[in-house]
Amino acid sequence: MEQAQQTSPGTGVQALRRLAPPPALCGFLLLLTLVFTVSYAVGSAAGPVAPGMRPSGTSNGVEDDPGTGTDPETDEMPGMGGH
């Protein structure tokens, strides 16, 4: 008793549905992308958050001294009064 395997036309569609991500995940990713896009646009329109800010990659000819915060003339911390 041999049974013939029957293929229905909907079998390919069912396979695609199993491989596709759930609609809730697609909606979440779409919403996440929208939020980040709007956030980036608002941040670009607002500009820097403080006066005089510049990107760290630019050079204006003045070297920043990453020193220890001491005054080389008095060898004291700034604002300590020296006494």
Backbone as CSV, one residue per row, in Angstrom:
resi,resn,N_x,N_y,N_z,CA_x,CA_y,CA_z,C_x,C_y,C_z
1,MET,0.817,-1.161,0.000,0.000,0.000,0.000,0.879,1.250,0.000
2,GLU,1.028,1.736,-1.102,1.857,2.902,-1.298,0.976,4.140,-1.407
3,GLN,1.328,5.131,-0.629,0.571,6.370,-0.704,1.389,7.383,-1.478
4,ALA,0.747,8.016,-2.380,1.417,9.043,-3.170,1.479,10.330,-2.356
5,GLN,2.663,10.951,-2.397,2.793,12.222,-1.692,2.181,13.309,-2.549
6,GLN,1.304,14.029,-1.943,0.650,15.113,-2.663,1.229,16.432,-2.187
7,THR,1.547,17.256,-3.128,2.035,18.584,-2.789,0.948,19.581,-3.115
8,SER,0.654,20.371,-2.159,-0.358,21.402,-2.396,0.346,22.687,-2.806
9,PRO,-0.330,23.557,-3.538,0.309,24.794,-3.970,0.692,25.708,-2.817
10,GLY,0.114,25.522,-1.663,0.408,26.385,-0.520,1.652,25.977,0.243
11,THR,2.305,24.911,-0.106,3.459,24.427,0.644,4.621,25.422,0.602
12,GLY,4.876,26.025,-0.534,5.958,27.010,-0.656,5.686,28.253,0.171
13,VAL,4.435,28.674,0.220,4.065,29.846,1.007,4.243,29.556,2.496
14,GLN,3.884,28.351,2.906,4.043,27.985,4.309,5.518,27.947,4.701
15,ALA,6.357,27.497,3.795,7.795,27.459,4.080,8.349,28.871,4.222
16,LEU,7.884,29.792,3.389,8.341,31.176,3.486,7.878,31.814,4.786
17,ARG,6.684,31.476,5.219,6.179,32.030,6.474,6.990,31.531,7.658
18,ARG,7.453,30.299,7.600,8.271,29.771,8.689,9.646,30.441,8.723
19,LEU,10.180,30.807,7.571,11.511,31.405,7.510,11.494,32.903,7.786
20,ALA,10.389,33.567,7.551,10.294,35.007,7.749,10.239,35.326,9.243
21,PRO,10.816,36.471,9.638,10.735,36.849,11.051,9.293,37.215,11.430
22,PRO,8.968,37.119,12.693,7.612,37.451,13.122,7.288,38.918,12.832
23,PRO,6.040,39.224,12.538,5.659,40.611,12.240,5.954,41.570,13.392
24,ALA,5.848,41.104,14.616,6.139,41.967,15.761,7.613,42.395,15.763
25,LEU,8.507,41.495,15.390,9.930,41.830,15.327,10.187,42.855,14.223
26,CYS,9.557,42.674,13.092,9.713,43.632,11.992,9.202,45.010,12.400
27,GLY,8.069,45.049,13.071,7.519,46.321,13.539,8.428,46.991,14.549
28,PHE,8.981,46.201,15.466,9.890,46.750,16.463,11.138,47.335,15.809
29,LEU,11.724,46.613,14.863,12.924,47.112,14.175,12.627,48.375,13.375
30,LEU,11.453,48.425,12.768,11.051,49.623,12.029,10.895,50.805,12.977
31,LEU,10.254,50.596,14.116,10.082,51.660,15.100,11.424,52.108,15.659
32,LEU,12.321,51.173,15.934,13.646,51.502,16.439,14.424,52.349,15.436
33,THR,14.359,51.975,14.175,15.030,52.744,13.129,14.449,54.149,13.023
34,LEU,13.143,54.261,13.117,12.487,55.563,13.043,12.905,56.453,14.211
35,VAL,12.963,55.889,15.423,13.344,56.676,16.599,14.781,57.169,16.472
36,PHE,15.691,56.315,16.055,17.086,56.735,15.909,17.248,57.767,14.795
37,THR,16.502,57.632,13.716,16.587,58.596,12.622,16.102,59.968,13.077
38,VAL,14.981,60.009,13.770,14.458,61.282,14.264,15.406,61.878,15.300
39,SER,15.950,61.054,16.169,16.885,61.526,17.183,18.142,62.126,16.545
40,TYR,18.663,61.479,15.524,19.849,61.990,14.832,19.539,63.322,14.148
41,ALA,18.365,63.415,13.528,17.986,64.651,12.842,17.838,65.805,13.834
42,VAL,17.221,65.558,14.976,17.060,66.606,15.986,18.416,67.012,16.544
43,GLY,19.288,66.055,16.808,20.619,66.372,17.311,21.448,67.163,16.314
44,SER,21.325,66.845,15.044,22.056,67.588,14.012,21.528,69.013,13.891
45,ALA,20.226,69.169,14.017,19.635,70.508,13.915,19.982,71.353,15.136
46,ALA,20.099,70.740,16.312,20.380,71.478,17.543,21.831,71.946,17.595
47,GLY,22.738,71.213,16.988,24.138,71.600,16.988,24.847,71.162,18.257
48,PRO,26.017,71.755,18.523,26.786,71.357,19.704,26.067,71.746,20.993
49,VAL,26.366,71.043,22.069,25.681,71.284,23.326,26.331,72.369,24.168
50,ALA,27.534,72.780,23.832,28.214,73.821,24.583,28.956,74.745,23.624
51,PRO,29.039,76.023,23.954,29.778,76.952,23.088,31.245,76.563,22.991
52,GLY,31.800,76.688,21.824,33.211,76.411,21.616,33.549,74.950,21.428
53,MET,32.560,74.089,21.395,32.860,72.672,21.174,33.295,72.467,19.733
54,ARG,34.237,71.589,19.553,34.685,71.258,18.206,34.969,69.766,18.174
55,PRO,34.885,69.166,17.003,35.208,67.742,16.904,36.642,67.487,17.328
56,SER,36.905,66.361,17.929,38.234,66.066,18.444,39.254,65.819,17.338
57,GLY,38.804,65.579,16.122,39.718,65.291,15.033,40.308,66.526,14.378
58,THR,39.813,67.720,14.701,40.322,68.930,14.047,41.487,69.498,14.827
59,SER,42.361,70.157,14.130,43.518,70.777,14.757,43.478,72.262,14.469
60,ASN,43.621,73.087,15.526,43.617,74.528,15.334,44.992,75.132,15.579
61,GLY,46.029,74.305,15.629,47.381,74.793,15.792,47.812,74.904,17.245
62,VAL,46.894,74.830,18.185,47.221,74.916,19.600,47.193,73.508,20.163
63,GLU,48.275,73.138,20.807,48.329,71.792,21.366,47.718,71.801,22.752
64,ASP,46.865,70.840,23.007,46.276,70.702,24.323,47.258,69.973,25.219
65,ASP,47.496,70.523,26.428,48.398,69.893,27.370,47.587,68.999,28.291
66,PRO,47.722,67.674,28.145,46.946,66.779,28.998,47.556,66.630,30.381
67,GLY,48.426,67.542,30.811,49.207,67.458,32.044,48.446,66.988,33.262
68,THR,49.059,67.221,34.414,48.512,66.713,35.660,47.580,67.696,36.333
69,GLY,47.461,68.910,35.824,46.599,69.907,36.441,47.353,70.810,37.388
70,THR,48.673,70.690,37.462,49.464,71.551,38.346,50.001,72.727,37.568
71,ASP,50.264,73.803,38.268,50.850,74.993,37.666,52.364,74.822,37.676
72,PRO,53.017,74.817,36.494,54.465,74.557,36.470,55.269,75.649,37.165
73,GLU,54.733,76.878,37.300,55.481,77.967,37.928,55.553,77.779,39.446
74,THR,54.442,77.406,40.058,54.427,77.302,41.511,54.374,75.861,41.991
75,ASP,54.175,74.936,41.056,54.074,73.506,41.362,52.942,73.234,42.368
76,GLU,51.863,74.003,42.232,50.702,73.823,43.088,49.475,73.605,42.225
77,MET,48.468,73.059,42.831,47.200,72.893,42.136,46.568,74.275,41.935
78,PRO,45.938,74.513,40.793,45.291,75.804,40.589,44.160,76.020,41.597
79,GLY,44.071,77.253,42.123,42.995,77.597,43.035,43.253,77.199,44.473
80,MET,44.444,76.721,44.785,44.724,76.299,46.153,45.270,77.448,47.001
81,GLY,45.612,78.577,46.413,46.040,79.748,47.190,47.528,79.817,47.441
82,GLY,48.230,78.743,47.459,49.675,78.762,47.614,50.142,78.937,49.047
83,HIS,49.281,78.998,50.030,49.725,79.173,51.412,49.416,77.970,52.219
